[in-house]
Amino acid sequence: MRPKASLWREAQFDTLRLGLIKVAARVTEMVTRIKVSLPTSFPYQESLAGLAARTVKLPP
């Protein structure tokens, strides 16, 4: 997802906090990865998945 096309481009921090950070998710820590299970009713699943995919590609 490109930043120009993102619905989060002009969002205020409170909107980001409520929409992406304050999510009731189940987090499972495995040996080589961390699994995050989101509720099926979470409206921003694609945005969060895109953010996670870009984060994985960042150098350490």
C-alpha positions in Angstrom: 0.0 0.0 0.0 1.4 3.4 -1.0 1.1 6.3 1.5 -0.7 8.4 -1.0 -3.5 5.8 -1.3 -3.6 5.0 2.5 -6.7 6.0 4.5 -4.2 6.7 7.4 -2.3 9.4 5.5 -4.0 12.3 7.1 -5.3 10.6 10.3 -4.6 12.2 13.7 -2.8 10.2 16.3 -5.9 9.5 18.3 -7.5 7.9 15.3 -4.4 5.7 14.7 -4.4 4.8 18.4 -8.0 3.8 18.4 -8.0 2.1 15.0 -4.7 0.2 15.0 -3.1 0.1 18.5 -6.1 -0.5 20.8 -7.2 -3.8 19.3 -8.4 -6.8 21.2 -6.2 -9.4 19.6 -4.8 -12.7 20.7 -1.0 -12.8 20.6 0.8 -16.1 20.5 4.5 -16.3 20.8 6.1 -19.1 18.9 9.8 -20.2 18.6 10.5 -18.3 15.4 7.5 -15.9 15.1 4.7 -14.0 16.8 1.2 -14.7 15.7 -1.5 -12.0 16.1 -5.1 -13.2 15.7 -7.5 -10.3 15.1 -11.2 -10.4 15.7 -13.2 -11.1 12.5 -15.1 -7.8 13.0 -11.9 -5.7 12.9 -12.4 -3.2 10.0 -8.7 -2.5 9.3 -7.3 -6.0 8.8 -5.8 -5.2 5.4 -4.1 -2.0 6.6 -2.6 -3.8 9.6 -1.4 -6.7 7.5 0.2 -4.3 5.0 1.9 -2.5 7.9 3.2 -5.8 9.3 4.5 -6.9 5.9 6.5 -3.7 5.5 7.8 -3.9 9.0 9.2 -7.4 8.4 11.2 -6.1 5.4 13.0 -3.4 7.5 16.7 -4.0 8.3 17.5 -4.8 11.9 
